[in-house]
Amino acid sequence: MTISPDNTFRLVEDTSLAWTAPTLPLGPAFFGNRIIFGDNLPVLKALSEEYANSIQCVYLDPPYNTGNAIPLYPDGSDHHQWLEALKHRLELLWALLCEDGFLAIQIDDNEFARLYLLLADMMGEQNLKTICVKMAEPTGFKMVHVITQGNLPRLKEYIILVGKSGIRNLHPERIAKATWDPEYRWVVCQASRQAIRRLKAILANPDRTADDIQQADAICRPFSLEPVTTVCQREGRSHPTREWLAENAWRIVRTCSTSATAKKRADQKRATLPPQTGAFSVETVQRRLYIVTAHYNMHSAQPRMRLLFADDYLTLHPGDFWADIKTTSLGEEGGVTFIKGKKPEALLKRIIGMTTQPGDWVLDAYAGSGTTGAVAHKMGRQWMLIENGPQCNTHILPRLRAVIDGTDQTGASKHLNWKGGGGFRYFRLTPAA
């Protein structure tokens, strides 16, 4: 039981609604996730001590205050009242964030300007970044009114990203270019994403030291190259889809030849390396650092030896304009219907992926249909969902149970190769006795 600092409310656990997977692939840390039924303001107060400086990412999708009739959500208040209510919640959420944590708030045109100014005043404009997200298509029934009235259709929304220590140290997923070069057909095995990221930082640093080069060699030494199709099938897919290739572009490579001088240096270095070496670095006369496979043909004048990573050539940084996330046909995601309120799992995957690492805490104080929790769970993050509406029980509970059981194969499941695991606890907000 958790009690708010002012002793007015408490969170009481209902173990009958908790859910646990029959297997434990995520480990015991991923059974402390929380679904909390209650008003988010007193809930956040009740969490303020236990989770202070503990949450890495807070995602908020509050009512947009448009005055439209939206099922399950009241959505029409005076602008001042709407901002004031949100301000109190933002103050509490800010205290829950880690020092390097991020707050991401999604909003549309109706309240964007007022919300941005509030955030700039509360948290410092230097800590804010606005991302524009395409959230609709210029087709369908709504276009009839647009055409007859001569209006402009609303196709985008905004994500105001706030970094507690500024907008830095993000690691956004890369977007695949229109076509995939089939020359990129090898997967680097025996290397983690973090290790590859460190390797690329060394390659890009013109002021690298001898110690840096030794570290690069240590990262490369266990490399082994396997065909894309082999790795894809081993990971449970019949063939590499465009999405799978883009998701794994960080470890997919092609080989190419180098200059005669670089090959000569590679030959000299290779002769000094242990026989089990998979790859190593070669520094050119111009101080460029290449990664080469140790299994090239030394007797060839121009062997295909240099490794080029696909994400450096076949993917793009998404920047602050996201037009590539599909927003149609979302009805089947999560197996629950939430008209006008459900966000794409691909969108949450990008936000959570660029602001957190596996094991970090993610919190959504306007949980809606539970998309944030579903995606966070599939990505190996710990999560907390707060919802005051009936959808907490009608939508979130069955959706997260399906995720944990592995029966939810919609949304980001296939991209993340999700098979199930973990669990959650359930709490209700009640007045303190």
Steps between C-alpha positions, in 0.01 A plus 500: 500500500624849407363808679514855364713748697192690615340174624183559300528212253661162484573242231364160592610193309242259362690175451199337335555717191876454479630301205810286456635310202536124534867538401757747625703618198517859623624426850352601836554875447223501242225386733486832690323689221193684621150569373344763727128578491435853622531873438857571396547805722460323838667190353809700408505649849487149646793395277708809571722351770545144376578598140673837536776535236427147375306533174702524179214584261156650560262494204180704522208496258256724689156598372563762231227731634335529160143494628424203275307202626761230558390168648619439857671840533358841600668739260378854534621746763589865526857549370619632835342213694650244261849647535474537876392138544786380281752721677443330837558161342811617315654623824459157657622318190810719479599388849460134401734531200863390519754778456556387141134410444256620235140619492311459170158664469284449192257778406328657199459858378225589745723524810851468358603866532369539855654170611838583344514835682405332827774239460756764402414697812505197732794305360703739288461549126855376444380157618216478246483356150189482280446200274233514230330164436277415206190353663241486220459443129331751263238243403168368621173649615652801676641626170148555367450785748848635432438511126151648520608768749839569344682425827843351566490149651678447831755228442755550776541514876791602719718330754662747736810325626650631824837382628566548868868551411429635153434337164804277472609136516201391293536189286213506247430209271607547141252513211563277201553662163258420220703204373733252668834422337523118480878527541430546870449131564713416803415529869773573752452249780670492840455876550250702701333816378678697770837362389433590136394848606828542687695365202339752266577784740867402483489481120348848479743663743798658317676548835488134595785369712698177493283378788191571289639287217575219743142523623371487142707186438364343818143565383572358152698194605201268564309610186356227279303561180187299422257541208200724566256223411663257745481741792147611413374140491680415823313789663165358395423669168461331165673780310651844567228763460572866434416577861732228631786625282451857624480388863821300465691737271738579787649148472455427128808557281640464153863451399695717258857542386746761630805679368824311444661692788221407741524136394875502561444634852227241556733219387768616744258527792322174426828310525528605867146405607374181664356247252149521651471873417181577308570862403736784585565868434737656248601865512585660165766762426223763516407369850173348385418189698354200314362174633603199294413135520794280592395238247575687177720352227850637559611385155242711319605849391163653598314262731157590641618557855363826640170483691236767436204516739159533338369762741775739386389474137149359470315672783421858596476685830131581555573854617212706638246419225357147516294423191578130472289348780183333379190635674229315309348163593587534868179333612656156531803611702486355848167334429304797643298777334566854616358740242695827457716419801739219405854588395703271270732258674767601247485856633547392861775263392692793354449726802587232756788370292671837465462607864559180698707185532374150587405482867413871531166617640236649267186673634177603329261704714221505235524135410190478278500157338843404637718546189794638700506205737461248219794641303720559805447140609586360156816714503616370838428818695322520833179700488226667697155591362253733672141519378183630664247393238321167461743413221751416772309176549330457162803578280830511689459182704417266210753668272793462741397145589519411131844661475629304798348174376660558159165478318516865391691489172372835375675836489870481581498133603642356179761773464618430854462121469274507805401158640367590846624514857502717811201623693332793675342601828166681532423786740198711582503854638286522814452767768725451798319375808 
